[in-house]
């Protein structure tokens, strides 16, 4: 048991974690205890501007009143029943998702990984029913689809696969934003193509404007399912409710999670009627679609739709990129800016992302080191220009303090 401290003294929670928690997470040395809007506070009372938002999860910021109220009301009404029975929040959320998308059916689960697992199962059954037993799914290098063994195999990053070889078969990884690479590996065994609207964990890699349209046409020509992994890009992150809307296509299958619950764990597998080959017993989840999570997600999604939160993400994201472009002009260490809406990467000319993260942390800004040479910014979708100015000012000061590149304003 953790040793008791004298009354009035706080536990060293980081030491307790090191003693009891599996050491599989490289944490920032801050213990967060409270959040409101785009701000969080640690156990020593220090305030931070949060531009990580729980890894693009807290779409409405921390403890938004509509989400907190929905949780409190549902927690006092009905928390869990299993999918053996109908529940109102689940059906309400499914209806809201379908009526605001191009998809026809929903299955609710607990995470993005589960949503992607369900999508692959759906694709394999689709291949069995409609493509003479086809089972292979084409995915892309630098993608990220989750942490289960199958999703590690789907993820086109060797560092995630290498510790667990042999990984399950049935996936072919090809270059992202390259339609010819997909064309070259499509065979009679192929049942689907799964891509991200923008590669988030891969470094915020934005495809060319025509890429997803080309993939859509290729899938149509060969009778393949197009699965769009919108776990990170969905629910307003890019400035539209769904990323596919920005590229003028309609996928057959979409997976969602992260921002859907605005902090509450939930995932969704959505499909067009023509792709929905599941029958009773083909798939399931004990906790998936539970009333508590669904009530929170329904409240968050309804607020996002009713209050043009996507429009705010688009406008504020445009302002963020403009301010970052000014920063790039000041600091030679910044070599590229990538992103859409409020999913942005700042890439440097060397592997200084960890140092930038630490320097921002010291100054009260939370960012994410998505690559050794890039930091990712993914703040709540409800932030305004004042928070952007504050964040860019801190990043400016952090870079100057590190003494990397040339600060043209100070040289």
C-alpha positions as CSV (number, residue, x, y, z in Angstrom):
1,X,0.0,0.0,0.0
2,X,1.2,3.6,-0.6
3,X,2.7,5.0,2.5
4,X,0.5,7.4,4.4
5,X,1.4,11.1,4.4
6,X,0.8,13.5,7.3
7,X,-2.5,15.4,7.1
8,X,-2.3,18.2,4.7
9,X,0.4,16.7,2.5
10,X,-0.5,15.4,-0.9
11,X,0.7,12.0,-2.2
12,X,3.4,11.9,-4.8
13,X,1.0,10.4,-7.4
14,X,3.8,10.0,-10.0
15,X,5.7,7.9,-7.6
16,X,2.6,5.8,-6.8
17,X,2.1,5.3,-10.6
18,X,5.6,4.1,-11.1
19,X,5.1,1.6,-8.3
20,X,1.8,0.1,-9.5
21,X,1.0,1.0,-13.1
22,X,2.4,-0.9,-16.1
23,X,5.2,1.3,-17.5
24,X,3.9,1.4,-21.1
25,X,3.1,5.2,-21.3
26,X,5.7,7.9,-21.6
27,X,4.0,10.5,-19.5
28,X,4.6,14.2,-19.2
29,X,5.6,14.9,-15.5
30,X,2.3,16.6,-14.6
31,X,-0.6,15.3,-12.5
32,X,-3.8,16.9,-13.8
33,X,-6.7,17.1,-11.3
34,X,-9.2,19.6,-12.7
35,X,-10.3,21.0,-16.1
36,X,-12.7,23.6,-17.4
37,X,-13.0,24.7,-21.1
38,X,-9.6,24.8,-22.7
39,X,-7.7,24.9,-19.3
40,X,-6.5,22.3,-16.8
41,X,-4.9,22.5,-13.4
42,X,-2.3,20.2,-11.8
43,X,-2.1,19.0,-8.2
44,X,0.0,22.0,-7.3
45,X,-2.5,24.4,-8.6
46,X,-0.7,25.4,-11.7
47,X,-2.8,26.3,-14.8
48,X,-2.2,25.1,-18.3
49,X,-3.7,26.0,-21.7
50,X,-4.6,22.6,-23.2
51,X,-3.9,22.2,-26.9
52,X,-4.0,18.4,-26.7
53,X,-7.6,18.0,-25.6
54,X,-7.1,14.4,-24.5
55,X,-5.6,13.5,-27.9
56,X,-8.4,15.2,-29.9
57,X,-11.1,13.8,-27.5
58,X,-12.4,16.8,-25.6
59,X,-14.2,18.4,-28.5
60,X,-16.2,20.7,-26.2
61,X,-13.3,21.2,-23.8
62,X,-13.1,20.0,-20.3
63,X,-16.3,19.4,-18.3
64,X,-18.6,21.2,-20.7
65,X,-22.0,21.8,-18.9
66,X,-24.1,20.0,-21.4
67,X,-21.9,16.8,-21.1
68,X,-21.6,17.0,-17.3
69,X,-25.4,17.5,-17.0
70,X,-26.2,14.6,-19.3
71,X,-23.8,12.3,-17.3
72,X,-25.2,13.4,-14.0
73,X,-28.8,12.9,-15.1
74,X,-28.2,9.5,-16.7
75,X,-26.0,8.3,-13.8
76,X,-29.0,8.7,-11.6
77,X,-31.4,7.1,-14.0
78,X,-29.8,4.1,-15.8
79,X,-26.1,3.3,-16.3
80,X,-25.9,-0.1,-18.0
81,X,-28.2,-2.8,-19.2
82,X,-26.3,-4.6,-22.1
83,X,-27.5,-4.7,-25.7
84,X,-30.1,-7.4,-24.7
85,X,-32.5,-4.6,-24.3
86,X,-33.5,-1.3,-26.0
87,X,-32.4,1.9,-24.3
88,X,-33.4,5.4,-25.2
89,X,-30.0,7.2,-25.2
90,X,-28.5,4.6,-27.6
91,X,-31.3,5.0,-30.1
92,X,-31.3,8.8,-29.8
93,X,-27.6,8.9,-30.6
94,X,-27.9,6.5,-33.5
95,X,-30.6,8.6,-35.0
96,X,-28.6,11.8,-34.6
97,X,-25.6,10.3,-36.3
98,X,-27.4,8.9,-39.2
99,X,-29.5,12.0,-39.8
100,X,-26.4,14.1,-40.0
101,X,-24.3,11.8,-42.2
102,X,-24.4,9.9,-45.5
103,X,-24.5,6.6,-43.6
104,X,-27.6,4.4,-42.8
105,X,-26.7,2.2,-39.8
106,X,-24.8,2.5,-36.6
107,X,-23.1,0.1,-34.1
108,X,-21.9,1.7,-30.9
109,X,-18.8,0.4,-29.1
110,X,-16.2,1.7,-26.6
111,X,-13.3,3.1,-28.6
112,X,-11.8,3.8,-32.0
113,X,-9.9,0.5,-32.0
114,X,-13.2,-1.4,-31.5
115,X,-14.9,0.6,-34.2
116,X,-12.1,-0.3,-36.6
117,X,-12.1,-3.9,-35.6
118,X,-15.9,-4.0,-36.4
119,X,-15.2,-2.3,-39.7
120,X,-12.7,-5.0,-40.7
121,X,-15.1,-7.8,-39.7
122,X,-17.8,-6.1,-41.7
123,X,-15.5,-5.9,-44.7
124,X,-14.5,-9.5,-44.5
125,X,-18.1,-10.7,-44.4
126,X,-18.8,-8.3,-47.3
127,X,-16.0,-10.0,-49.2
128,X,-17.4,-13.4,-48.3
129,X,-20.9,-12.5,-49.5
130,X,-20.2,-10.3,-52.5
131,X,-16.6,-11.0,-53.6
132,X,-16.2,-14.8,-53.5
133,X,-14.5,-14.9,-50.2
134,X,-12.2,-11.9,-50.6
135,X,-10.7,-11.0,-47.2
136,X,-7.7,-8.6,-47.7
137,X,-7.9,-5.0,-46.7
138,X,-5.6,-2.4,-48.2
139,X,-4.3,0.2,-45.7
140,X,-1.5,2.7,-45.8
141,X,2.0,3.4,-44.4
142,X,2.1,5.8,-41.5
143,X,-1.5,5.1,-40.7
144,X,-2.8,4.3,-37.2
145,X,-5.9,2.2,-36.6
146,X,-5.5,1.0,-33.0
147,X,-3.7,-1.1,-30.6
148,X,-5.4,-4.6,-30.8
149,X,-3.3,-7.2,-32.6
150,X,-5.4,-7.0,-35.8
151,X,-5.3,-3.2,-35.8
152,X,-1.6,-3.2,-35.2
153,X,-1.4,-5.3,-38.4
154,X,-3.6,-2.8,-40.2
155,X,-1.5,0.1,-39.0
156,X,1.3,0.8,-41.5
157,X,4.0,1.5,-39.0
158,X,6.7,-1.1,-38.3
159,X,7.4,0.2,-34.8
160,X,4.0,-0.9,-33.7
161,X,4.1,-4.3,-35.4
162,X,7.7,-5.4,-34.7
163,X,7.2,-6.3,-31.0
164,X,4.3,-8.6,-31.8
165,X,5.2,-10.5,-34.9
166,X,3.8,-12.6,-36.4
167,X,0.9,-10.2,-36.7
168,X,-2.4,-11.4,-38.2
169,X,-2.6,-11.5,-42.0
170,X,-5.1,-10.0,-44.4
171,X,-3.7,-6.5,-44.6
172,X,-1.6,-4.9,-47.4
173,X,0.2,-1.7,-46.5
174,X,0.8,0.8,-49.3
175,X,2.0,4.4,-49.7
176,X,-0.5,7.1,-48.5
177,X,-1.9,9.6,-51.0
178,X,-0.9,7.4,-53.9
179,X,-3.8,5.9,-55.9
180,X,-1.4,3.9,-58.1
181,X,-0.1,2.0,-55.1
182,X,-3.6,0.9,-54.3
183,X,-4.3,-0.1,-57.9
184,X,-1.1,-2.2,-58.0
185,X,-2.0,-4.4,-55.0
186,X,-5.7,-4.9,-55.7
187,X,-6.4,-8.5,-56.5
188,X,-9.4,-10.9,-56.3
189,X,-8.5,-11.3,-52.6
190,X,-9.2,-7.6,-51.9
191,X,-12.5,-6.7,-50.1
192,X,-11.9,-3.1,-48.9
193,X,-9.6,-0.1,-48.7
194,X,-9.2,1.6,-45.3
195,X,-7.7,5.1,-45.1
196,X,-7.8,8.1,-42.8
197,X,-9.2,11.4,-44.1
198,X,-6.0,12.9,-42.6
199,X,-3.3,10.7,-41.0
200,X,-3.3,12.0,-37.4
201,X,-0.9,9.8,-35.5
202,X,1.3,9.5,-38.6
203,X,2.2,13.1,-38.3
204,X,-0.9,15.0,-39.5
205,X,-0.4,14.1,-43.1
206,X,-2.9,15.8,-45.4
207,X,-3.7,14.1,-48.7
208,X,-4.0,15.8,-52.1
209,X,-7.5,17.1,-52.9
210,X,-8.1,14.4,-55.4
211,X,-6.8,11.4,-53.5
212,X,-10.0,10.3,-51.7
213,X,-12.1,10.8,-54.8
214,X,-9.7,8.6,-56.8
215,X,-9.9,5.9,-54.1
216,X,-13.7,6.2,-54.1
217,X,-13.8,5.7,-57.9
218,X,-11.4,2.7,-57.7
219,X,-13.5,1.0,-55.1
220,X,-16.6,1.6,-57.1
221,X,-15.0,0.1,-60.2
222,X,-13.9,-3.1,-58.4
223,X,-16.8,-3.5,-56.0
224,X,-14.6,-2.8,-52.9
225,X,-15.8,-1.2,-49.7
226,X,-14.2,2.2,-48.9
227,X,-13.7,2.4,-45.1
228,X,-12.8,5.9,-43.8
229,X,-11.2,5.9,-40.4
230,X,-12.5,9.2,-38.9
231,X,-11.6,8.3,-35.3
232,X,-9.5,11.4,-35.0
233,X,-10.9,13.6,-37.9
234,X,-14.6,13.1,-37.3
235,X,-17.0,15.1,-35.2
236,X,-15.8,18.6,-36.3
237,X,-12.1,18.3,-35.9
238,X,-11.3,19.4,-39.5
239,X,-14.0,22.1,-39.6
240,X,-16.8,19.8,-40.9
241,X,-18.8,17.2,-39.0
242,X,-17.0,14.5,-41.0
243,X,-13.8,14.7,-42.9
244,X,-15.3,13.0,-46.0
245,X,-17.5,16.1,-46.5
246,X,-14.4,18.2,-47.2
247,X,-13.4,15.9,-50.1
248,X,-16.7,15.5,-51.8
249,X,-17.1,11.7,-51.4
250,X,-19.4,9.3,-49.6
251,X,-17.6,6.3,-48.0
252,X,-19.3,3.0,-47.4
253,X,-18.1,2.7,-43.9
254,X,-17.0,5.3,-41.3
255,X,-15.4,4.7,-37.9
256,X,-15.7,7.3,-35.1
257,X,-14.6,7.7,-31.5
258,X,-12.4,10.4,-29.8
259,X,-14.5,13.6,-30.1
260,X,-17.9,11.8,-30.2
261,X,-18.2,11.7,-26.4
262,X,-16.2,14.9,-25.7
263,X,-14.3,13.0,-23.0
264,X,-16.5,10.0,-22.4
265,X,-15.2,6.7,-24.0
266,X,-17.4,5.7,-27.0
267,X,-16.9,4.6,-30.5
268,X,-19.1,4.2,-33.5
269,X,-19.1,2.0,-36.6
270,X,-21.3,3.5,-39.3
271,X,-22.2,1.9,-42.7
272,X,-24.4,2.4,-45.7
273,X,-27.2,-0.1,-46.1
274,X,-25.5,-1.7,-49.1
275,X,-22.4,-2.5,-46.9
276,X,-24.3,-3.7,-43.8
277,X,-24.0,-7.4,-44.2
278,X,-24.0,-8.1,-40.4
279,X,-26.7,-10.4,-39.1
280,X,-27.8,-11.1,-35.5
281,X,-24.9,-12.6,-33.6
282,X,-22.2,-11.5,-36.1
283,X,-20.9,-8.8,-33.8
284,X,-21.5,-7.4,-30.3
285,X,-20.2,-5.6,-27.2
286,X,-21.0,-5.9,-23.5
287,X,-20.4,-2.3,-22.7
288,X,-20.8,-0.8,-26.2
289,X,-23.7,1.7,-26.5
290,X,-24.3,1.8,-22.8
291,X,-26.8,4.5,-21.7
292,X,-24.3,6.5,-19.8
293,X,-21.8,7.0,-22.6
294,X,-24.6,7.4,-25.2
295,X,-26.3,10.1,-23.1
296,X,-23.1,12.1,-23.0
297,X,-22.3,11.6,-26.7
298,X,-25.8,12.6,-27.7
299,X,-25.6,15.8,-25.6
300,X,-22.2,16.6,-27.1
301,X,-23.1,15.8,-30.7
302,X,-26.4,17.7,-30.5
303,X,-24.5,20.8,-29.1
304,X,-22.0,20.6,-31.8
305,X,-24.6,20.4,-34.5
306,X,-27.0,23.0,-33.0
307,X,-24.3,25.6,-32.3
308,X,-22.1,25.5,-35.4
309,X,-19.1,24.2,-33.5
310,X,-17.7,22.8,-36.8
311,X,-17.8,26.3,-38.2
312,X,-15.9,27.6,-35.2
313,X,-13.3,24.9,-35.7
314,X,-12.9,26.0,-39.3
315,X,-12.7,29.7,-38.6
316,X,-10.4,29.3,-35.6
317,X,-8.3,26.7,-37.4
318,X,-7.8,29.2,-40.3
319,X,-6.7,31.8,-37.8
320,X,-4.4,29.4,-36.1
321,X,-2.7,28.5,-39.4
322,X,-2.3,32.2,-40.1
323,X,-0.7,32.9,-36.8
324,X,1.6,29.8,-37.1
325,X,2.7,31.0,-40.6
326,X,3.8,34.3,-38.9
327,X,5.7,32.2,-36.4
328,X,7.3,30.2,-39.2
329,X,8.5,33.4,-40.8
330,X,10.2,34.3,-37.5
331,X,11.8,31.0,-36.7
332,X,13.9,29.1,-39.2
333,X,13.6,25.9,-37.1
334,X,10.0,25.6,-38.4
335,X,10.1,24.0,-41.9
336,X,6.4,23.0,-42.5
337,X,2.9,23.5,-41.2
338,X,0.3,20.8,-41.9
339,X,-3.4,20.3,-41.1
340,X,-7.0,21.4,-41.5
341,X,-9.3,22.9,-39.0
342,X,-8.0,22.3,-35.5
343,X,-5.7,19.4,-36.3
344,X,-2.3,20.9,-37.0
345,X,1.3,19.8,-37.0
346,X,4.3,22.1,-36.7
347,X,7.4,20.4,-38.2
348,X,10.9,21.4,-37.3
349,X,14.3,21.0,-39.1
350,X,15.6,18.6,-36.5
351,X,14.4,16.2,-33.7
352,X,13.5,18.9,-31.2
353,X,9.8,18.1,-30.6
354,X,10.5,16.7,-27.1
355,X,12.4,19.9,-26.1
356,X,9.6,22.1,-27.5
357,X,7.0,20.1,-25.6
358,X,9.0,20.6,-22.3
359,X,9.6,24.3,-23.0
360,X,5.9,24.8,-23.7
361,X,5.0,22.9,-20.5
362,X,7.2,25.2,-18.4
363,X,5.3,28.1,-19.9
364,X,1.9,26.7,-19.3
365,X,0.9,25.2,-22.7
366,X,0.2,21.5,-23.4
367,X,1.1,20.2,-26.8
368,X,1.8,16.7,-28.2
369,X,5.0,15.4,-29.7
370,X,3.6,13.4,-32.6
371,X,7.0,12.8,-34.2
372,X,10.5,13.5,-33.0
373,X,10.6,16.5,-35.3
374,X,6.9,17.7,-35.0
375,X,4.4,18.8,-32.4
376,X,0.7,18.4,-32.9
377,X,-1.9,20.9,-31.9
378,X,-5.5,19.6,-31.4
379,X,-7.3,22.0,-29.0
380,X,-11.0,21.9,-28.1
381,X,-13.2,22.8,-31.0
382,X,-14.7,25.7,-28.9
383,X,-11.6,27.8,-28.5
384,X,-11.4,31.3,-29.9
385,X,-8.7,33.6,-31.3
386,X,-7.6,34.8,-27.8
387,X,-6.5,31.2,-26.9
388,X,-4.8,30.8,-30.2
389,X,-2.9,34.0,-29.6
390,X,-1.9,32.8,-26.2
391,X,-0.7,29.4,-27.5
392,X,1.3,30.9,-30.4
393,X,2.9,33.4,-28.1
394,X,4.0,30.6,-25.7
395,X,5.3,28.5,-28.7
396,X,7.2,31.6,-29.9
397,X,8.8,32.1,-26.6
398,X,9.6,28.4,-26.2
399,X,11.4,28.3,-29.5
400,X,13.4,31.4,-28.7
401,X,14.3,30.0,-25.3
402,X,15.6,26.8,-26.9
403,X,17.9,28.8,-29.2
404,X,17.2,26.6,-32.2
405,X,17.3,28.0,-35.8
406,X,17.2,31.8,-36.4
407,X,14.6,34.0,-34.7
408,X,14.4,36.7,-37.3
409,X,12.7,39.1,-34.9
410,X,15.6,38.8,-32.4
411,X,18.6,38.4,-34.8
